[in-house]
Amino acid sequence: MCGIVASLQADRDANSAAVEIHDALYILQHRGQDACGIMSCTSNGRIHQCKGNGMASKVFHDGARVIELPGFMALAHLRYPTSGSRNGNNAEAQPFYVNAPHGLGFSHNGNLVNAEELKQYLDKEAHRHINTDSDSELMLNIFASELEETNKARVNAQDCFAALERMYKRCIGGWACVAMIAGYGIMGFRDSHGIRPLVLGWKESPSGAGMDYMLASESVALESCGYKSFRDIKPGEAVIIRKATYKEPLQEPIYHQVEVPKAYAPDIFEYVYFARPSSTIDGISVYRSRQEMGYKLAERIRLQIGPQKLKEIDVVIPIPETSLISAYAVSKSLKKPYCQAFEKNRYIFRTFIMPTQNQRQKGVRAKLIAIPLEFQDRNVLLVDDSIVRGTTSREIVSMAREAGAKKVYFASCAPPITHAHIYGIDLATSSELIAHHRSSADIARHITADGVIYQQLDDLVAACASLSPRGQNDQKFEVGVFCGKYVTPVSAGYFAHLEQIRGESKVMKKIQDARQAVMQGITDDEVLKLASNGAVVDEAGNIIPAGDEGNTEQKKAIGKMNGLDETGSTRQRVDSDAQVRTSQDISLHNLNDYDRP
């Protein structure tokens, strides 16, 4: 769930494309807080960029760096870590760049499920070097390799579309991408199922030179920058916008159906959780969809808990902030008072820094504060957007009880999440999902609630499809996380591979977070061991400090699980760059390569 933006201004002498994109990044910051970057291009084809780990305010020094990104066109990216990414690795911050052919910049939102196959192709046939674990770099190089087949000094729109057509035949997954060709223009394209969103907007240029254009993940980013007219890029569709020249003005966007649409199936999690409520995605209002989810959930609550228990409920309380709209609809439908009894602390540091479960639980309490007056001696119905691992939900239920609640019911706007997400959202491995092989009653016991009520999948789909301009019967969604039926083909070994790389990423992240915590003074004995000794996965699947494996036999068993032979030497390839945090970009000068005042 990354955020992508691209902009092209009609006035080729303008130098404010990065300024406009920088504004849009703050509107889309919810889509990725791991890393971000902007790449711009001037009228003479010179490319500039600034990217690195952290949120937009940190990377761009509260906007001070943007003046160093001149140009009339630009693209940007906000990274949310996916299954193949290395947390903390600045080299994976986007946009990516390759100088051949023609100088290509690239921002990608999504995930490729045949990444290993593509790596082999790029190595053995295309002879292109891949420097990171990001499948975004893979996709850029596949496109670059296909575009290079034209063997032309200058390309046109048809060359780009033909290269995309060949790229689509190789890549499997869900994506929305924006790209920039130095001295030529910008382009955007979307997978043939429409899994990840992309929208194009246009407005009159302030200089009167013609129309300015912007592509973004969500319509709210366009509206915030003054774009009143926009349209969704359709499944399998691409658009190219060429720059103006001194001989001819900026041309109209050129649309092309790169691949026949296989479905119109946006990821339903965009409506449940990811997108901002003020956005409209594929003609469906996120705000209205969450209202409808609330009404459907209220009907489910009536059926599941029965009239007697329903009568006992005193108040409906949302878990801020995504569930606010749905919870209000639940309260209206059930005719129960609605109360925002959890206060969200917007100024707390992110709990991902905390490497131990105990500290993450404390982090939940630092981010949410219960108001006892609204809980005391009351039976409460808590409404959240979803339940993933269950750790946060358990802590919230405990907080409600400590604040004086007599009974606590927990309702989820999403159905049970039972399978991995494979299209760009690293929710959790299947074994970490609380609903994986557990019933609602089991989950209620685990999170210590008096009852757990889940939205039904058919109701969730109906809530969103009822608002679709394509009609309720024709609207499909990607819902694989709830049922294991994904819209694209998935090879038999992909999920085992996914579990492996997510496990490796978890271990690396655990170590990196421990070291960050030590630097910030957030530490205990376990954190110190993780920071100094590293980590391994024990027989129960828990990440523990290396050296805490127990007796000799346990150490041998755990060693085998972590790729070690009986001498303790590694049998697997060890990535010596896994913990390198340099922001050096080997292909392009980056403003974050050096310390600056």
PyMOL commands that set and color helices and strands:
alter all, ss='L'
color gray80, all
select helices_A, chain A and resi 17-27+29-31+56-59+61-63+66-68+90-92+115-126+135-148+157-170+219-224+269-274+286-312+324-334+351-353+357-367+372-374+391-402+430-432+440-446+457-465+480-483+494-519+525-533+552-561+591-593
alter helices_A, ss='H'
color red, helices_A
select strands_A, chain A and resi 3-8+35-41+47-53+73-79+96-98+104-112+173-181+185-190+199-204+211-216+229-232+237-242+254-257+280-281+284-285+315-318+342-344+368-370+379-384+407-412+451-454+535-537+543-545
alter strands_A, ss='S'
color yellow, strands_A
deselect
rebuild
show_as cartoon
